[in-house]
Amino acid sequence: MIITLKPCTLEQLHPLQAISRETFEDTFATQNTPENMAAYMEKSFRLEQLHKELSHAESRFFFAYIQEELAGYMKLNTGSAQTEPMGSDALEVERIYVRRAFQGQGIGKFLLEHALSLAVTEQYSQIWLGVWENNRKAISFYEKMGFVQTAVHSFYMGEEEQFDWMMCKSL
């Protein structure tokens, strides 16, 4: 199986929105109320918000394809685009989302390895991410990739306060 990675551009705004909604719902719908899911997705994945993120000079999106089919994507942030102020020597992996039909095929690992390679090439001293404390599968994956929990921060899923583990890896 060959995974192809391509930068996501403004011309791909609609496919980005579709995969964002699909993968987020598949991953989190069973653990959250429909109202909180709808509120979060409306705030985070509306076209205007995604356009703003894609246009930010310090954010990068990458689509992962299996053959010609969009299988997943990743969003990276540096500088002021980071969701937490981690400094100019840090690269944030804000999202790695893989469509359900493609999970278990190494796409998440491929995307994270690409992020790690970019971080080393661009001479960042650390790479970090936030992962929901109840997403044990993802936490285990990140730990296997050398990330350690360094803090906890809150975010809101609709009206419900939830907590992410902040996980970092020194480079």
C-alpha positions as CSV (number, residue, x, y, z in Angstrom):
1,M,0.0,0.0,0.0
2,I,1.4,3.4,-1.0
3,I,0.4,6.5,1.0
4,T,0.7,9.8,-0.9
5,L,0.9,13.1,1.0
6,K,-0.2,16.3,-0.7
7,P,-0.5,19.8,0.8
8,C,-4.2,20.9,1.2
9,T,-5.0,24.2,-0.5
10,L,-7.9,26.6,-0.4
11,E,-9.2,25.0,-3.5
12,Q,-9.8,21.9,-1.4
13,L,-11.9,23.6,1.3
14,H,-15.0,21.5,0.7
15,P,-13.2,18.1,0.8
16,L,-11.4,19.4,4.0
17,Q,-14.7,20.2,5.6
18,A,-16.3,16.9,4.6
19,I,-13.4,14.8,6.0
20,S,-13.2,16.9,9.1
21,R,-16.8,16.4,9.9
22,E,-16.8,12.7,9.0
23,T,-13.7,11.8,11.0
24,F,-14.6,13.9,14.0
25,E,-18.1,12.4,14.2
26,D,-16.8,8.8,13.7
27,T,-14.3,9.3,16.5
28,F,-16.3,11.2,19.1
29,A,-20.1,11.0,18.5
30,T,-20.6,8.0,20.8
31,Q,-18.9,9.7,23.7
32,N,-20.7,13.1,23.4
33,T,-24.2,14.4,23.2
34,P,-25.6,15.2,19.7
35,E,-26.1,18.8,20.8
36,N,-22.4,19.2,21.9
37,M,-21.2,17.5,18.8
38,A,-23.3,19.8,16.6
39,A,-22.1,22.9,18.4
40,Y,-18.5,21.9,18.2
41,M,-18.6,21.0,14.5
42,E,-20.4,24.2,13.6
43,K,-17.8,26.2,15.4
44,S,-14.7,24.3,14.3
45,F,-15.6,23.0,10.8
46,R,-17.7,25.7,9.2
47,L,-16.2,26.8,5.8
48,E,-15.3,30.3,7.1
49,Q,-13.3,28.8,10.0
50,L,-11.5,26.3,7.8
51,H,-10.7,29.1,5.2
52,K,-9.2,31.2,8.0
53,E,-7.1,28.3,9.2
54,L,-5.9,27.3,5.7
55,S,-5.0,30.9,5.0
56,H,-2.9,31.3,8.2
57,A,0.8,31.6,7.2
58,E,1.8,29.5,10.2
59,S,-0.6,26.6,9.6
60,R,-0.2,23.7,7.2
61,F,-2.6,21.0,6.1
62,F,-1.7,17.8,4.4
63,F,-4.0,15.3,2.8
64,A,-3.1,11.6,2.8
65,Y,-4.3,9.5,-0.1
66,I,-4.4,5.7,-0.7
67,Q,-4.3,5.4,-4.4
68,E,-6.6,8.4,-5.4
69,E,-8.9,8.2,-2.4
70,L,-8.6,10.7,0.4
71,A,-7.9,8.7,3.5
72,G,-7.0,11.3,6.2
73,Y,-5.4,14.6,7.0
74,M,-3.1,16.4,9.3
75,K,-2.9,20.0,10.5
76,L,0.4,21.5,11.8
77,N,0.9,24.8,13.5
78,T,3.8,27.0,14.4
79,G,4.3,30.4,16.0
80,S,1.0,32.3,16.6
81,A,-1.1,29.6,15.0
82,Q,-0.5,27.2,17.9
83,T,-3.5,26.5,20.1
84,E,-1.3,27.0,23.2
85,P,1.7,29.4,23.5
86,M,4.5,26.9,23.3
87,G,7.1,29.3,21.7
88,S,8.8,29.7,18.4
89,D,10.8,26.6,18.7
90,A,7.8,24.3,18.8
91,L,5.7,22.6,16.2
92,E,2.1,21.6,17.0
93,V,0.3,18.7,15.5
94,E,-3.3,20.0,16.0
95,R,-5.1,17.3,14.0
96,I,-4.5,13.8,12.7
97,Y,-7.7,12.4,11.4
98,V,-8.0,9.2,9.5
99,R,-11.3,8.0,7.9
100,R,-12.7,4.9,9.5
101,A,-12.3,2.7,6.4
102,F,-8.5,3.4,6.4
103,Q,-7.8,3.0,10.1
104,G,-5.2,0.4,11.1
105,Q,-3.3,0.8,7.8
106,G,-0.5,3.0,9.2
107,I,-1.8,6.3,7.9
108,G,-1.7,8.0,11.3
109,K,1.9,6.8,11.9
110,F,2.8,8.0,8.4
111,L,1.4,11.4,9.1
112,L,3.0,11.8,12.5
113,E,6.4,10.6,11.1
114,H,6.1,13.3,8.4
115,A,5.4,15.9,11.1
116,L,8.5,14.7,13.0
117,S,10.6,14.8,9.9
118,L,9.5,18.4,9.2
119,A,10.1,19.4,12.8
120,V,13.7,18.1,12.6
121,T,14.4,19.5,9.2
122,E,13.0,22.9,10.2
123,Q,15.0,22.8,13.5
124,Y,12.3,22.9,16.1
125,S,13.3,21.7,19.5
126,Q,10.0,20.1,20.3
127,I,6.8,18.8,18.8
128,W,3.6,18.7,20.7
129,L,-0.1,17.9,20.5
130,G,-3.2,17.8,22.6
131,V,-5.3,14.6,22.9
132,W,-8.6,14.1,24.7
133,E,-8.0,12.3,28.0
134,N,-10.6,9.7,27.1
135,N,-9.0,8.8,23.8
136,R,-6.9,6.0,25.2
137,K,-6.2,4.5,21.7
138,A,-4.6,7.8,20.6
139,I,-2.7,8.3,23.9
140,S,-1.2,4.9,23.6
141,F,-0.2,5.5,20.0
142,Y,1.5,8.8,20.9
143,E,3.3,7.3,23.8
144,K,4.7,4.6,21.5
145,M,5.9,7.4,19.3
146,G,7.9,8.9,22.2
147,F,5.5,11.6,23.4
148,V,5.0,12.2,27.1
149,Q,2.3,14.0,28.9
150,T,3.5,17.4,30.2
151,A,0.2,19.2,31.1
152,V,-3.5,19.2,30.9
153,H,-5.7,21.9,29.3
154,S,-9.4,22.3,29.0
155,F,-11.6,22.8,25.9
156,Y,-15.3,22.9,25.4
157,M,-17.2,20.4,23.4
158,G,-20.4,22.4,23.0
159,E,-21.2,23.4,26.6
160,E,-19.2,20.6,28.3
161,E,-15.7,21.3,29.6
162,Q,-13.4,18.4,28.7
163,F,-9.7,17.9,29.1
164,D,-6.8,17.3,26.7
165,W,-3.5,15.8,27.7
166,M,-0.7,18.0,26.2
167,M,1.9,15.6,25.0
168,C,5.4,16.6,23.9
169,K,8.5,15.1,22.4
170,S,11.9,16.8,22.5
171,L,13.9,16.7,19.3
